[in-house]
Amino acid sequence: MAKRARGTTRPGQRRPIQRVARPAPGGAATVAPAGLSAAEITRAAELEAQLVAADRAEAAPASRGQGRATDAEPAGPRRVGVSGRLAVESAEEYRYVARDVRRIATVGGAMFVILIGLYVILVITGVAGH
């Protein structure tokens, strides 16, 4: 009886990952996506350059420590080392979290005060006594 060939892997092991060489970051892609014209590719590159420039301009005051709160930007914790949409979204999320924590503390405190008040009333009336 002949043994079956299992290949190069044993049970419980994975096959080696086939890695494909990628272009260097920041470099232009050498292969154009299918279905796009040269004008569309150029326009996409321009838009990407504008977005990168906007992100860098937004990050520049924060990295130099000269960022100031304006009327459009509410005063709050400073962003350090993070820029762009993610920072704006996280700052907004932190405001919601802070508001929720305050509400939880208020409701919990009110419940504690009500329980203490009920206990005092029950002790005074003698219902909770011996």
C-alpha positions in Angstrom: 0.0 0.0 0.0 1.4 3.4 -1.0 1.5 6.4 1.3 -0.4 9.5 0.4 1.7 12.6 -0.2 0.6 15.3 2.1 2.6 18.1 0.5 4.9 20.3 2.6 2.6 20.8 5.5 1.7 18.6 8.5 -1.7 18.4 10.2 -2.2 21.5 12.4 0.3 23.6 10.4 -0.4 26.3 7.8 1.1 26.6 4.4 3.7 29.3 3.9 2.2 32.7 3.0 2.8 33.7 -0.6 4.0 37.3 -0.4 3.8 39.7 -3.3 6.3 42.6 -3.6 4.5 45.9 -3.0 5.6 49.3 -4.3 7.3 51.6 -1.8 5.0 53.8 0.2 4.5 57.2 -1.3 5.6 56.1 -4.7 3.3 56.3 -7.7 1.6 53.1 -8.8 3.1 51.7 -11.9 -0.1 49.8 -13.0 -3.3 51.8 -13.6 -6.5 50.3 -12.3 -8.6 48.8 -15.0 -11.3 51.0 -16.5 -9.8 54.4 -15.5 -8.6 56.9 -18.0 -5.4 58.9 -17.6 -7.4 62.0 -16.7 -9.2 60.2 -13.9 -5.9 58.9 -12.5 -4.5 62.4 -12.6 -7.5 63.8 -10.9 -7.4 61.1 -8.2 -3.7 62.0 -7.6 -4.5 65.7 -7.3 -7.3 65.0 -4.8 -5.1 62.7 -2.7 -2.4 65.4 -2.7 -4.9 68.0 -1.5 -6.1 65.7 1.3 -2.6 65.0 2.4 -1.8 68.7 2.4 -4.9 69.5 4.4 -4.0 66.8 7.0 -0.5 68.2 7.3 -1.8 71.8 7.6 -4.2 70.7 10.3 -1.5 68.7 12.2 1.1 71.5 12.0 -0.3 73.8 14.7 -0.9 70.9 17.0 2.6 69.5 16.6 4.2 73.0 17.2 2.0 73.5 20.3 0.5 76.7 18.9 -3.0 75.4 18.2 -5.6 77.8 19.6 -9.3 77.2 20.1 -11.5 79.2 17.7 -15.2 79.8 17.6 -15.7 76.9 15.2 -13.6 74.6 17.3 -14.8 74.0 20.9 -12.3 74.3 23.7 -11.3 70.9 25.1 -8.4 68.6 25.5 -5.6 69.2 23.0 -4.8 66.7 20.3 -1.3 65.5 20.6 0.3 63.6 17.7 -3.0 62.7 16.0 -4.5 64.6 13.1 -7.3 64.4 10.7 -10.8 63.0 10.7 -10.1 60.3 13.3 -9.0 62.9 15.9 -12.1 65.0 15.3 -14.3 61.9 15.6 -12.6 60.7 18.8 -12.8 64.2 20.4 -16.6 64.2 19.7 -16.9 60.7 21.0 -15.1 61.7 24.2 -17.6 64.5 24.8 -20.4 62.0 24.5 -18.7 59.6 26.9 -18.0 62.4 29.4 -21.7 63.5 29.2 -22.8 59.9 29.7 -20.5 59.4 32.7 -21.9 62.6 34.3 -25.5 61.3 33.8 -24.6 57.9 35.3 -23.0 59.5 38.3 -26.1 61.8 38.8 -28.6 59.0 38.6 -26.4 56.8 40.9 -26.1 59.6 43.4 -29.8 60.3 43.3 -30.6 56.6 43.9 -28.1 56.5 46.8 -29.7 59.6 48.4 -33.2 58.1 48.0 -32.1 54.8 49.6 -30.6 56.7 52.6 -33.8 58.7 52.9 -35.9 55.6 52.9 -33.7 54.0 55.5 -33.9 57.0 57.8 -37.7 57.1 57.4 -38.1 53.4 58.2 -35.8 53.7 61.2 -37.7 56.7 62.6 -41.1 55.1 62.1 -39.9 51.9 63.7 -40.8 49.7 60.7 -37.2 48.6 60.2 -36.5 48.3 63.9 -36.7 45.3 66.3 
